[in-house]
Amino acid sequence: MSRTKDRSKTKNFRQLLKQAKSIPEPVLKKLVKQKYHIIGNHSAVKMCGWTGKKIKGGIACYKNAFYGIESHRCIQSTPVLLFCNHACVFCWRMMPEESLILNKPAFSDTPAPEFEWDKSEAIVDQFISAHRKTVSGFGGSSLVGKTLFKEANDPKHVALSLTGEPTMYPYLSDLLSEFHKRGISTFLVTNGTFPEAIEKWETLPTQLYVSLVAPNKEVYLKAIRPISPILWEKYMKTLAMFPELGKKTRTVLRMTLTRNVNTAPIEGYIEQILIAKPHYAEVKSMVFVGGSRNPSRGLSFDSMLSMDEIREYAKKLADATGYLVAAEHIPSRIVLLCRDKEAVKKRLIDFKFLFPNAKTSS
């Protein structure tokens, strides 16, 4: 009978404990088991399932279908592994609510005053190295073509969306700049609760996402469970900033719809889209995996909307806002809305020419 190796007893794990001092040991054990690659004190890389599918010649992710990124060359990452000021009931990531230490919270929502942040340049280099480690095992597979494997080892895109709230990282603008210097495009997903940080950025991501998770404050407080009620007002301030930000970079509102949780009233979402005027809006169902299966959340498989329901919801939003239905990705239960014909025309980014003066990522 085969035995699963206990990675928590290895030399590598002991080194991780010393490296990531802010991560409690029970949390670190769980992260390692889930194949997170821990970077420095507070960051991580984890291979996306779509990356593996694409390397083996399968279908690509919705970001490929909507915007043209190459799934096998995408780094799924976060500069804030530990911290998030939301605890969304539908989130499938590790959550602060998970008490992995008896009678103590697993980790904090926000960093302690004495917390030390890692510098951006070191994080970028380690993200690239970690991504190569995540795909290295595909090299010996007969299912993997040599070209795809070679390309996968030369990442050209990073999704800063793995877990946590990235705008908590104080050097985020520098981090984006470092990726761009290496010819790596950036898709940043934020919950929009740090407008004061966004205002100070000198470098913007290639594509800026804000999560559209509640139609009004009442639903927000119940389903998103923020650490403070004032975060709703801060979120609305970020939406008000979006039209101006959209003159400098591509902007997206991304919905995560969960049955009987945050689907109504739809008029609230219509209002938010009209305030933000993003280039794109993504209408997506939640997925009943990972943390969303925690019994305390009260969700089930039926909490997901079907593809037909997502199409219907997207059409209602399009009819009310003037946005255009442009694409869909059935495996992800998601529909793309574009602000106008110009946004439809430009949705597929020509990534090859984004950073002509970038240095190699090797």
N, C-alpha and C positions, 0 to 999 in steps of 0.2 A: 504494500500500500504506500503510495507516494505521500510525502508530507510537504506542506507549504512552508517555505522558508520564512522565518520570523525576521523581517528586515530591521525590526527595532533593536535587535541584538548585534547588528553588524557594526564594523568599524565606521562605515560610512554614516550610519545613523548617529553614532556618538559624535562624529564630526559635525553633523547637522545641528545637533543640540547645542554645541558650542557656537556655531555660526549664527543660528537664528535664535538668539537669546530671548526674544520676545514671544516666541511660540511655545505654549505649554506642551509638555511631552506627550500627553494623550492626543492633543490636536495634531502634533507632528506625526505621530504614528499613523493616524487616520489619513493624513495627506499623502504620506509615503505609500501607504497601501493603495490609495487611489491614483498613484502614479503622477503626482505633482512633482515637478523638479523645483526645489526650493532655491531661490536666488537671493544671496545676501541675507539680510535680516527681515525683509518684509515683502519680497516679490516672489513670483512663481511663473513657470511655464508648464502647460499641460497639452499634450497633443489632442487636437480636436478629432472626433470620429470621422468627420468629412475629409480630413487630411489623409487618414489611412485609406479611406475608400478610394480617393483620387489617385494615390500612389499606386494602388493595385489596378488602376485602369477603370475604376467605377465612376459613378456620377459625382458631380461636384456640389458644393454647398449653395445656399441661396445667394450669398454674396457674389458668387461667380455668375449665377443666372441674372442677377439684378445689375451688378456693377463691373463684372469682368475680372475680378481678382482670381488668381490661381490658387485653388484650395490647398494643393500640396506644398505651396511655398509660403503658407501663412503661419505665423507664430501666434498661438493663442496664449495670452499672458495677462498679468496684472502687476502693477507696482504697489498694490495695497492688498496683499493677501489676507490680512487680519481684519481690516477695518471697513465698516459700512454703517451709515446712519439710518439705513432702512432695514426692515426685516419682513420683506414681502412674503405673504403666505404662499405664493406660487413659485418662489425662488427654488431652483434645484441645487444650488450650491450649499456649502457648509454655512451654517447660520450661528449667530451669537446665542440663539436660544438653546443650542445643543449643549447641555451641561455634561461634558465629558469628564469633569472632575467633580467628585461627590460634593454636593452643596455649594459649588462654586461655578461661576460662569466659565465656559470654555475659553473665551477670549473677549476682549473689550470691543465696544462699538467704536471707540476713538482712542488714539494713542495717548499714553501718559505724558505729562509735561517733560519728563526727562528722556523721552524716546528720541533716538538718533536715526535720521533718515540716511539711506545710502545715496551716493552720488549717481547722477544719471548716466554718465559715460560707462561706468563699470557695469551698471544694470544692462545696458544695451548689448555690450560685448557678451555678457553671460546669457542673455536671452537667445542670442544667435547660436551660441555654443550648445545651450540646452535643447533648442529646436533640433539641431543636428543629431543630438543624442536620441531624441524621441523617434526620429525616422531611421536611425542607423540599423535597426533590426530588420528593415525591409530589404536591405541590400542583398541578402542571400536567398530571397524568395523567387521562385520561378514565375510567380504571378506579377512580378514588378519589372517593368521595362527599364532599361538602363538610362534612357533619356529622362523619364519621370523621376527616377531616383537621384540622378545628378542634379536636376532642377530643384528637387526638394531640399537638397543640401545647400542651396543658394537662396535663402528666403528673400522675398521681395515685398512682403506685406506683414504687418503686425496688427492684431486685434487686441486692443487694451480693454478687455471685457470679461476676463476669466472669472473674477470674483472681486467683491469689495467696491468701494467708490474711489475711482482713480484721481478725482480732483482733490482728494485729501493729501496727495503726494505734493509737497511744496515745490519740487523741481520739475513738474510735469512739462512745462514749456521747453525746458532744456532737454528733457527726455525725447520729446517729439522732434526737436531740432537734430539730436544725435541720430535718430533713425533716418531722417531725411538726408543727412549727410552721407549715409551709407546706401542711399538709393532704395530705402524701404518705406513704402507708403503706410499711413497710420489711420486706422479706424478707431476712434475713441468713443466709448459708451459711458455716459454719465447720467446720474439721476437728477441733475440740474439744481442741486441744493447748495452749490458754492458759486453763485454768480460773481462774488467779489474776487474769487481766484481766476475765473475765466476772463474778467476784465483786465487782468494784469499780464495775460499771456502775450509773449512776443512772437511765438510760433503757434500756429493753429494746426490741428490735425488735418489730414487729407479729407477726412469726412467726420463730421461731428454729430454724434447721436445724442439725443436726450430721450430717456425712457418715458413713455406716455402711459402711465399705469393706473390712473384714476380719473373719473370724469368730474369729480368735485372733492372738496375738502372732507366731507363726511365719509365718503368711500375711502379716501386716502388714509385717514386716521385708522379706519377699521382694517383695511386690507394690506396696507403698506407698513403700518406700525412704525412710524418714524420715531426717533429718539426725542423729538420736540415738535409740537404742533406748528411752530413758526416756519418749519421747513416747507410747508405748502406755499407760503408767501414768497419764500426765496426761490422755489421752483418756478412760480409764476413770473418772477422777475427775470429768470433765465429765458423763459419763453418770449418775454417782451424784448430781450436782447437779440433774439434769433434773426429777425429781418436784417439787422445791421451786420451780424456775423455772416449771414448768407451772401454778403457782398465780397467776403474774403475767403470763404471756403464753402464746401458742400455741407448742407445741413439736413438732418433726418430726425423725424419723430418716430419712435419704435414702440408699438403697442404690444402688450402681453395680455390678451383677453382670457378671462377665466369665468366659466359659467357660474352664475349666482354669486359672483364676487365683485366684479368690476366692469361688467358689460353695459350697465345702465346708470344714469340716463345718457344716451348717445349724444344728446345736445351738448353735454359738457366737453366731449372730445371734439366736436365740431367747432366749438368756441375756441378751444386751445389751438387747433390747427390754423384757424383764421388769425389768431394773435401771432403765432410763430411764423407763419408763412414759410415752412421749410421747403427745400427743393423736393424732398421725398417724405412719404409717410409709409411705414410698414405696418400692415394689419396682420397680427400673428396670434395664433392660439398658444396658450401655455402648454407645456408638455409634462405629463405626469411621470416624472423620473426623479431620482435623487432625493434631495431634501423635501421636495413637494409631497413625497409619500409619507412624511412624518405624520402619524395619526393625529397629533395635536393641531394640525393645520385644517382638518376637516374636509380635505379634498379627496377625489377619487378619479378613476379613469374617465368618468362622465363629466368631469370638470373641464375637459378639453372640448373645444369647438371643432366640429367637422370642417372639412375643406369647403363644403357647400355653404355652411354657416359663415365662414370667414369671407367667402366671396360675396355673400349677401350683405354682410356688415360693411365690407369695403365699398360696395356699390352705394349704400346709403350715405356713407361719408363723402364719396365722390360727388354724388348728386347734390349734397348740401354745401360743399366747399368749392366746387368747380374743378377739383383735381381729376386727373385722368387715370384710369386703371391701365397699367402698362405691362405688368408681368406677374407671374405667380410661381411658387415652388411648392409643389404638392407634398413632398416628403416632410417639409418643414411647416406645412399648414400656414402659409404666409402669402399675402398679396401686396404688390407694390403699387402705391399711388404716386403720381408725378404732378408737380404743381402746374405745369403747362407743357406745350409741345417742345419747347426748348429743353426742359428738363428731361423729357423722354429721349430726345435726340442725344443728350450728353450723358445719359446715365451710365453707359459703358465707358469707363475711364481708360484712356490710353496710358497705362502705367509705365510703358517703356520710355516715355518721354517726360515723365513727371519731374525727375531729378537728373538732368543731363550732366551736371558737374559732380555727381555723387562719387565718393570713393567706394571701392569694392567692399562687400560685406565679408569677404573671406579672411 
